[in-house]
Amino acid sequence: MLSYSQANAASGMAVHDECKLKFLELKAKRTYRFIVFKIEEKQKQVIVEKLGDPAQSYEDFAKSLPADECRYAVYDFDFLTPENVQKSRIFFIAWSPDTSRVRSKMIYASSKDRFKRELDGIQVELQATDPTEMGLDVIKSRAS
C-alpha cells in the first residue's frame, strides 16, 4: 500500500524542458526518428534518455528500450497509404515490461497522461508490456 505522500510524489513528476524541445524538433523539423524518455525518480522528473537520428530503423528504436525497465517513447513512423501517398504518424509508446519493478510501473502509469499532455502532436498511443505488443506490424496497423 502506498502512503499518500508517495502516491502524490509519484504523480507529481516534473517534465524537463528538453523533453518538450526535442519533441518539437522531431515533430516540426523531423530531426529525430525517435526519442526515449526516462523518469529520474530521485529528481522526480522526466528526462530525455536517447535520441534516434532519422536514418535509424524501427528495429534500432525497439532495441533502445530496456528489457526490464519502463520508459516512455515517441516514434515518428513514415508509411505509404494504399493510394501511394507518403504519410507519417507520431506514436507515443508507454513501455512497461512485465519484468520491471512494480513501483516503477506504478510511477510510469500515474505520470503518463500528464507527460503526454506536454507533447502536443501525439497521434497514436500504444501500451506495451512485451515487444510483440509494439511490433512493426502493430505500428503499421495502427498508423492507417
C-alpha positions as CSV (number, residue, x, y, z in Angstrom):
1,M,0.0,0.0,0.0
2,L,1.4,3.4,-1.0
3,S,1.2,6.2,1.6
4,Y,-0.4,9.4,0.5
5,S,3.0,11.3,0.2
6,Q,4.4,8.6,-2.1
7,A,1.4,8.5,-4.3
8,N,1.4,12.2,-4.5
9,A,5.1,12.3,-5.3
10,A,4.6,9.7,-8.0
11,S,2.0,11.7,-9.9
12,G,3.9,15.0,-9.3
13,M,6.6,14.3,-12.0
14,A,8.1,17.4,-13.5
15,V,8.9,17.4,-17.2
16,H,12.3,18.6,-18.1
17,D,12.2,21.4,-20.8
18,E,14.5,19.3,-23.0
19,C,11.7,16.7,-23.4
20,K,9.3,19.3,-25.0
21,L,12.1,20.9,-27.0
22,K,13.3,17.6,-28.6
23,F,9.7,16.6,-29.2
24,L,9.1,19.8,-31.1
25,E,12.2,19.2,-33.2
26,L,11.0,15.7,-34.0
27,K,7.5,17.0,-34.9
28,A,8.4,20.2,-36.8
29,K,11.9,19.5,-38.3
30,R,12.0,15.7,-38.3
31,T,15.4,16.0,-36.6
32,Y,14.9,12.6,-34.9
33,R,13.3,9.3,-35.7
34,F,12.5,8.6,-32.1
35,I,13.0,9.8,-28.5
36,V,13.2,7.6,-25.4
37,F,12.2,9.3,-22.1
38,K,13.1,8.1,-18.6
39,I,11.7,9.1,-15.2
40,E,14.5,10.1,-12.9
41,E,12.9,9.1,-9.6
42,K,15.3,11.0,-7.4
43,Q,14.8,14.3,-9.2
44,K,11.1,13.5,-9.8
45,Q,11.3,14.4,-13.4
46,V,11.0,13.0,-16.9
47,I,14.2,13.4,-19.0
48,V,15.4,12.6,-22.5
49,E,17.4,9.3,-22.4
50,K,18.1,8.7,-26.0
51,L,17.6,10.3,-29.4
52,G,17.4,8.3,-32.6
53,D,18.6,10.0,-35.8
54,P,16.3,10.0,-38.9
55,A,18.3,7.2,-40.6
56,Q,17.6,4.8,-37.7
57,S,15.1,1.9,-38.2
58,Y,12.2,0.7,-36.2
59,E,14.4,-2.2,-35.0
60,D,17.0,0.3,-33.7
61,F,14.2,2.0,-31.8
62,A,12.9,-1.2,-30.3
63,K,16.4,-2.3,-29.2
64,S,16.8,1.0,-27.4
65,L,14.1,0.2,-24.9
66,P,15.4,-1.7,-21.9
67,A,14.1,-5.3,-21.5
68,D,13.2,-4.9,-17.8
69,E,12.6,-1.1,-17.2
70,C,9.7,1.2,-18.0
71,R,10.1,4.0,-20.5
72,Y,8.1,6.5,-22.5
73,A,8.9,6.8,-26.1
74,V,7.9,8.7,-29.2
75,Y,8.4,7.3,-32.7
76,D,7.9,9.1,-36.0
77,F,6.6,6.4,-38.3
78,D,6.7,7.0,-42.1
79,F,4.4,4.9,-44.3
80,L,2.7,4.8,-47.7
81,T,-1.0,4.9,-47.9
82,P,-2.8,2.4,-50.2
83,E,-3.0,5.3,-52.6
84,N,0.8,5.6,-52.6
85,V,0.8,8.8,-50.5
86,Q,3.8,9.4,-48.1
87,K,2.5,10.0,-44.6
88,S,3.8,10.0,-41.1
89,R,2.3,9.3,-37.7
90,I,3.8,10.2,-34.3
91,F,3.4,7.3,-31.9
92,F,3.5,7.6,-28.1
93,I,4.6,4.3,-26.6
94,A,4.2,3.6,-22.9
95,W,6.7,0.7,-22.4
96,S,6.1,-1.2,-19.2
97,P,7.6,-4.7,-19.4
98,D,6.2,-7.3,-17.1
99,T,9.7,-7.8,-15.6
100,S,10.1,-4.2,-14.4
101,R,9.6,-3.3,-10.8
102,V,6.1,-2.8,-9.5
103,R,6.9,0.7,-8.1
104,S,8.4,1.7,-11.5
105,K,5.2,0.5,-13.3
106,M,3.1,2.5,-10.9
107,I,5.1,5.7,-11.3
108,Y,5.1,5.5,-15.1
109,A,1.4,4.7,-15.2
110,S,0.4,7.5,-12.8
111,S,2.6,10.1,-14.7
112,K,1.7,9.1,-18.3
113,D,-1.3,11.3,-19.0
114,R,0.3,14.4,-17.6
115,F,3.5,13.8,-19.5
116,K,1.7,13.0,-22.8
117,R,-0.2,16.3,-22.5
118,E,3.1,18.1,-22.6
119,L,3.8,16.7,-26.0
120,D,1.4,18.4,-28.3
121,G,1.0,16.4,-31.6
122,I,0.9,12.8,-30.5
123,Q,-1.3,10.9,-33.0
124,V,-1.4,7.3,-31.8
125,E,-0.8,5.9,-28.3
126,L,0.3,2.3,-27.6
127,Q,0.8,0.5,-24.3
128,A,3.3,-2.3,-24.5
129,T,4.3,-4.9,-21.9
130,D,6.4,-7.0,-24.3
131,P,8.0,-6.4,-27.7
132,T,5.2,-8.2,-29.6
133,E,2.7,-5.6,-28.5
134,M,4.7,-2.9,-30.3
135,G,6.0,-4.8,-33.2
136,L,6.2,-3.2,-36.6
137,D,3.0,-5.0,-37.7
138,V,1.1,-3.4,-34.8
139,I,2.6,0.1,-35.7
140,K,1.6,-0.4,-39.3
141,S,-2.0,-1.4,-38.5
142,R,-2.5,1.5,-36.1
143,A,-0.9,4.1,-38.4
144,S,-3.6,4.0,-41.1
